[in-house]
C-alpha cells in the first residue's frame, strides 16, 4: 500500500507535458502502422457472405471466401458475385479491371480482400471494394456442368451429387432442413427430453410389415443359404426406433430420437422413400391421448420452422 501511494504522489508531481508527449508518440506510432507493408499489417477480419450482407454500414479491411456466381467485366470496373453457402443472396464485389484473370470464372473458388462500403444501389446495403483477388481453386467453365445463366431442372442437377448442393433450389432446401432440425432438438431439450441414439442396424422388425433392408457381408452372399450370420441372427436397417425408446422411457420418462429410417417398399413413386429422417418420442405416466396431442401441437407451434417440417424432412438423402 505504501509503495502504491508513493507512486501516485510521484505521478501527480510530474508535468503534464510528459503525458501529452507520450500519448502523442503512441498515436503517431499507431497511425504510421497503416503505412506498413501489407505483410506487416494486422490480418483482415474474415467474414461469411451472410455476415457481410448483414452489415449496416461500411467496415474496415475484411476477407471473404467463396465461389464465383457471376463475372461481369466492363471498361472501368469489374463486377463479381460470390457465395459461400451461408446465404441465398450473393455478395457483390467491385474491383479494378486489372484484377481480371483467366482463372477468374464461374464456379472458381476465390479469396477477396477489401473494404465493405455503402452500395449506391437500393437492392443492397453494402458491397465489397476489392483490393486483391486470389483464385484458390480454378474452374473450367466449359466443362463445368452448371452454367451461370441457365436454370437447370432438378432431374439434371441430381446427376451431379457432388455439385447439386450449389444450386439455389437444393441449397435453400438444405438450409431450411438445417434450421428445422435445430428447432426440433431445441424444443425437446427445452422440455426436458433425453435424446436417445437408437440403433440403425437391428434384428427387430418394429412395424411388422416385412419391408426391410437386410444386411449381409460380401462373404455371406457367396455362401449357401444355411450360413452363419455376422451377428448370429439376421440383421436389418431400422424402420423405427420405437421399441428402443419404449425401453428408455422406463428410465428417463421423456425420450426422443431423430435419425435415419429405411423402408424397402418396392415402389418408385414420389410417395415412397427408401431413406428418410423421422422424429419419434415416448412419454411415461400419460393419462390419455390428449396428453400426447398437446405435446405434438406444442412442438408444431413453438418451432419456427414447424410448418415446413413435413416437406423438408422427406428430402431424399441418397
C-alpha positions as CSV (number, residue, x, y, z in Angstrom):
1,X,0.0,0.0,0.0
2,X,2.8,2.5,0.9
3,X,4.6,1.8,-2.4
4,X,1.4,2.4,-4.4
5,X,0.6,5.6,-2.6
6,X,4.1,6.9,-3.1
7,X,3.9,6.1,-6.8
8,X,0.6,8.1,-7.2
9,X,2.2,11.1,-5.4
10,X,5.2,10.9,-7.8
11,X,2.9,10.8,-10.8
12,X,0.9,13.9,-9.6
13,X,4.1,15.9,-9.4
14,X,5.1,15.1,-13.0
15,X,4.4,17.8,-15.5
16,X,1.5,17.4,-17.9
17,X,3.9,17.7,-20.9
18,X,5.2,14.2,-20.1
19,X,1.7,12.6,-20.6
20,X,1.0,14.7,-23.7
21,X,4.3,13.8,-25.3
22,X,3.9,10.1,-24.6
23,X,0.3,10.0,-25.8
24,X,1.2,11.8,-29.0
25,X,4.1,9.5,-29.7
26,X,1.9,6.4,-29.2
27,X,-0.7,7.9,-31.6
28,X,1.9,8.6,-34.2
29,X,3.2,5.0,-33.9
30,X,-0.4,3.8,-34.4
31,X,-1.1,6.0,-37.4
32,X,2.2,5.0,-39.0
33,X,1.2,1.4,-38.9
34,X,-1.3,2.0,-41.7
35,X,1.6,2.8,-44.0
36,X,3.3,-0.5,-43.3
37,X,3.6,-3.2,-46.0
38,X,0.5,-5.5,-46.2
39,X,2.5,-8.4,-44.8
40,X,3.1,-6.5,-41.6
41,X,-0.4,-5.2,-41.1
42,X,-3.0,-6.7,-38.8
43,X,-4.9,-9.6,-40.5
44,X,-8.1,-8.7,-42.2
45,X,-11.3,-9.8,-40.4
46,X,-12.7,-12.9,-42.1
47,X,-16.5,-12.7,-42.8
48,X,-19.0,-15.0,-44.2
49,X,-21.2,-13.7,-47.0
50,X,-24.2,-13.7,-44.7
51,X,-22.3,-11.5,-42.2
52,X,-21.1,-9.1,-44.9
53,X,-24.7,-8.7,-46.3
54,X,-26.0,-8.1,-42.8
55,X,-23.6,-5.1,-42.2
56,X,-25.5,-1.9,-42.0
57,X,-22.5,0.4,-42.5
58,X,-19.0,0.5,-44.0
59,X,-16.3,-1.6,-42.3
60,X,-12.5,-1.8,-42.4
61,X,-10.5,-4.3,-44.3
62,X,-12.2,-7.7,-44.5
63,X,-11.6,-11.0,-46.2
64,X,-14.4,-13.1,-47.8
65,X,-14.0,-16.5,-49.4
66,X,-16.5,-18.3,-51.6
67,X,-17.3,-19.4,-55.1
68,X,-17.9,-17.1,-58.1
69,X,-21.5,-17.0,-59.2
70,X,-21.1,-14.4,-62.0
71,X,-18.3,-12.3,-63.6
72,X,-19.1,-9.1,-65.5
73,X,-16.2,-7.1,-66.8
74,X,-16.6,-3.5,-68.1
75,X,-14.2,-0.9,-69.3
76,X,-13.7,0.8,-65.9
77,X,-14.9,-1.8,-63.4
78,X,-15.1,-5.5,-62.7
79,X,-18.1,-7.0,-61.0
80,X,-18.2,-10.3,-59.2
81,X,-20.9,-12.1,-57.3
82,X,-19.5,-14.6,-54.8
83,X,-21.4,-17.0,-52.4
84,X,-20.1,-19.3,-49.7
85,X,-23.4,-21.1,-48.9
86,X,-24.3,-19.1,-45.8
87,X,-26.9,-17.1,-47.7
88,X,-29.1,-17.5,-50.7
89,X,-28.1,-14.0,-51.8
90,X,-24.6,-13.4,-53.1
91,X,-22.2,-10.6,-52.2
92,X,-21.3,-8.1,-55.0
93,X,-17.6,-7.4,-55.4
94,X,-16.4,-4.3,-57.2
95,X,-12.8,-4.4,-58.5
96,X,-10.4,-2.8,-60.9
97,X,-10.4,-4.4,-64.3
98,X,-6.7,-5.2,-64.0
99,X,-7.6,-7.9,-61.4
100,X,-9.3,-10.0,-64.0
101,X,-7.6,-13.2,-65.0
102,X,-8.2,-16.4,-67.0
103,X,-8.8,-18.4,-63.8
104,X,-11.5,-16.0,-62.6
105,X,-14.5,-17.8,-64.0
106,X,-17.9,-19.0,-62.9
107,X,-17.5,-21.8,-60.2
108,X,-14.0,-20.9,-59.2
109,X,-13.1,-20.6,-55.5
110,X,-11.7,-17.2,-54.6
111,X,-10.4,-15.2,-51.6
112,X,-11.2,-11.5,-51.8
113,X,-9.7,-8.8,-49.5
114,X,-11.0,-5.3,-49.4
115,X,-13.3,-2.9,-47.7
116,X,-17.0,-3.0,-47.2
117,X,-18.5,0.2,-48.5
118,X,-22.0,1.5,-48.8
119,X,-23.6,0.5,-52.1
120,X,-25.2,3.1,-54.4
121,X,-27.8,0.5,-55.4
122,X,-31.1,0.2,-53.5
123,X,-31.2,-3.5,-53.6
124,X,-28.2,-4.0,-51.4
125,X,-26.8,-2.2,-48.3
126,X,-23.1,-2.8,-48.9
127,X,-20.6,-4.1,-51.4
128,X,-17.0,-5.3,-51.2
129,X,-14.5,-3.0,-52.8
130,X,-11.7,-5.4,-53.6
131,X,-8.0,-4.6,-53.1
132,X,-6.9,-8.1,-54.0
133,X,-8.5,-11.2,-55.5
134,X,-6.8,-14.6,-55.2
135,X,-8.1,-17.7,-57.1
136,X,-7.6,-20.6,-54.7
137,X,-9.4,-23.2,-56.9
138,X,-9.8,-22.6,-60.6
139,X,-12.8,-24.0,-62.6
140,X,-13.1,-24.8,-66.3
141,X,-16.3,-23.0,-67.2
142,X,-16.6,-25.1,-70.4
143,X,-16.5,-28.5,-68.8
144,X,-18.3,-27.4,-65.6
145,X,-21.8,-29.0,-65.7
146,X,-23.6,-26.0,-64.1
147,X,-23.8,-22.8,-66.1
148,X,-24.1,-19.3,-64.9
149,X,-27.2,-18.1,-66.7
150,X,-29.1,-21.4,-67.0
151,X,-31.8,-22.6,-64.7
152,X,-31.2,-26.3,-64.6
153,X,-34.1,-28.7,-63.8
154,X,-33.7,-30.9,-60.7
155,X,-33.5,-34.0,-62.8
156,X,-30.3,-32.6,-64.4
157,X,-28.8,-31.4,-61.2
158,X,-29.3,-34.8,-59.5
159,X,-26.9,-36.3,-62.0
160,X,-24.0,-34.5,-60.2
161,X,-24.3,-35.4,-56.5
162,X,-21.1,-33.5,-55.6
163,X,-22.3,-30.2,-57.2
164,X,-26.1,-30.3,-56.7
165,X,-25.9,-28.5,-53.3
166,X,-24.6,-25.4,-55.2
167,X,-27.9,-24.9,-56.9
168,X,-30.3,-22.4,-55.4
169,X,-33.2,-24.8,-55.0
170,X,-31.3,-27.6,-53.2
171,X,-29.2,-25.1,-51.3
172,X,-32.2,-23.4,-49.9
173,X,-33.9,-26.7,-49.1
174,X,-30.9,-27.9,-47.1
175,X,-30.7,-24.7,-45.2
176,X,-34.4,-25.0,-44.2
177,X,-33.8,-28.6,-43.2
178,X,-30.9,-27.5,-41.0
179,X,-33.0,-24.8,-39.3
180,X,-35.9,-27.3,-38.8
181,X,-33.6,-29.9,-37.3
182,X,-32.1,-27.4,-34.8
183,X,-35.6,-26.2,-33.9
184,X,-36.8,-29.7,-33.1
185,X,-33.7,-30.5,-31.0
186,X,-34.1,-27.2,-29.2
187,X,-37.8,-27.9,-28.4
188,X,-37.2,-31.3,-26.9
189,X,-34.1,-30.1,-24.9
190,X,-36.1,-27.2,-23.5
191,X,-38.9,-29.5,-22.4
192,X,-36.7,-32.0,-20.6
193,X,-36.5,-34.8,-23.1
194,X,-33.4,-37.1,-23.3
195,X,-32.0,-37.6,-26.8
196,X,-31.5,-41.3,-27.5
197,X,-29.4,-42.6,-30.4
198,X,-31.4,-45.7,-31.4
199,X,-29.5,-48.4,-33.4
200,X,-29.5,-48.2,-37.2
201,X,-28.6,-51.9,-37.5
202,X,-31.2,-54.0,-35.7
203,X,-32.6,-57.5,-35.5
204,X,-36.2,-56.5,-34.9
205,X,-39.0,-55.6,-37.3
206,X,-40.8,-52.8,-35.5
207,X,-43.6,-52.3,-38.0
208,X,-44.1,-56.0,-38.7
209,X,-44.7,-55.4,-42.4
210,X,-41.7,-57.2,-43.7
211,X,-40.4,-54.4,-46.0
212,X,-36.8,-54.3,-44.5
213,X,-33.4,-54.0,-46.0
214,X,-31.4,-57.0,-44.8
215,X,-27.7,-56.5,-44.2
216,X,-25.2,-59.1,-45.3
217,X,-21.4,-59.1,-45.7
218,X,-19.9,-59.7,-49.1
219,X,-18.7,-63.1,-48.0
220,X,-22.2,-64.1,-46.8
221,X,-23.8,-63.6,-50.2
222,X,-21.4,-66.1,-51.7
223,X,-22.2,-68.9,-49.1
224,X,-25.1,-71.2,-49.1
225,X,-28.5,-70.5,-47.6
226,X,-27.5,-72.3,-44.4
227,X,-24.8,-69.9,-43.2
228,X,-23.8,-68.2,-40.0
229,X,-24.8,-64.5,-39.9
230,X,-22.4,-61.8,-38.9
231,X,-24.4,-61.1,-35.7
232,X,-25.6,-64.8,-35.4
233,X,-29.1,-63.5,-36.3
234,X,-30.5,-61.8,-39.4
235,X,-29.7,-58.0,-39.3
236,X,-31.8,-55.2,-40.9
237,X,-31.7,-51.5,-41.3
238,X,-34.1,-50.0,-38.8
239,X,-37.7,-49.0,-39.8
240,X,-38.3,-47.3,-36.4
241,X,-36.7,-46.6,-33.1
242,X,-40.0,-47.0,-31.2
243,X,-39.1,-50.3,-29.4
244,X,-35.8,-48.9,-28.1
245,X,-37.5,-45.7,-27.0
246,X,-40.2,-47.6,-25.0
247,X,-37.4,-49.3,-23.0
248,X,-35.6,-46.0,-22.4
249,X,-38.9,-44.3,-21.4
250,X,-38.9,-46.7,-18.4
251,X,-35.9,-44.9,-17.0
252,X,-36.0,-41.3,-18.3
253,X,-39.8,-40.7,-18.6
254,X,-39.4,-38.3,-21.6
255,X,-37.2,-39.5,-24.5
256,X,-36.9,-38.8,-28.2
257,X,-34.9,-39.8,-31.2
258,X,-34.3,-38.2,-34.6
259,X,-32.4,-40.4,-37.0
260,X,-32.5,-42.2,-40.4
261,X,-35.2,-44.7,-41.2
262,X,-35.3,-47.2,-44.0
263,X,-38.2,-48.8,-45.8
264,X,-37.7,-51.4,-48.5
265,X,-41.1,-50.9,-50.3
266,X,-40.6,-51.7,-54.0
267,X,-42.1,-48.5,-55.3
268,X,-40.6,-45.7,-57.3
269,X,-43.4,-43.2,-56.7
270,X,-43.0,-39.8,-55.1
271,X,-44.9,-41.0,-52.0
272,X,-42.4,-43.7,-51.0
273,X,-38.9,-43.1,-49.8
274,X,-36.2,-45.7,-49.2
275,X,-34.5,-43.4,-46.6
276,X,-35.7,-40.5,-44.5
277,X,-35.3,-38.9,-41.1
278,X,-38.1,-39.4,-38.6
279,X,-38.8,-37.8,-35.2
280,X,-40.1,-40.2,-32.5
281,X,-40.9,-39.5,-28.9
282,X,-42.1,-41.6,-25.9
283,X,-43.7,-40.4,-22.7
284,X,-44.3,-42.2,-19.4
285,X,-47.2,-41.6,-17.0
286,X,-49.6,-40.2,-19.6
287,X,-53.3,-40.1,-18.6
288,X,-54.8,-40.0,-22.1
289,X,-54.2,-39.5,-25.8
290,X,-54.9,-35.8,-25.2
291,X,-51.6,-35.5,-23.3
292,X,-49.7,-36.8,-26.3
293,X,-51.6,-34.5,-28.6
294,X,-50.7,-31.5,-26.5
295,X,-47.0,-32.2,-26.8
296,X,-47.3,-32.7,-30.6
297,X,-49.2,-29.4,-31.0
298,X,-46.8,-27.6,-28.8
299,X,-43.9,-28.8,-31.0
300,X,-45.5,-27.6,-34.2
301,X,-46.5,-24.2,-32.7
302,X,-43.3,-23.3,-30.9
303,X,-40.9,-24.5,-33.6
304,X,-40.4,-21.6,-36.0
305,X,-40.0,-24.0,-38.9
306,X,-42.6,-26.4,-37.8
307,X,-44.9,-25.7,-40.8
308,X,-42.2,-26.9,-43.3
309,X,-41.1,-30.0,-41.4
310,X,-43.1,-32.4,-43.5
311,X,-41.7,-31.1,-46.8
312,X,-38.1,-30.7,-45.8
313,X,-37.7,-34.0,-43.8
314,X,-38.8,-36.0,-46.8
315,X,-35.8,-34.9,-48.8
316,X,-34.1,-38.0,-50.2
317,X,-30.6,-38.1,-48.8
318,X,-29.2,-40.6,-51.3
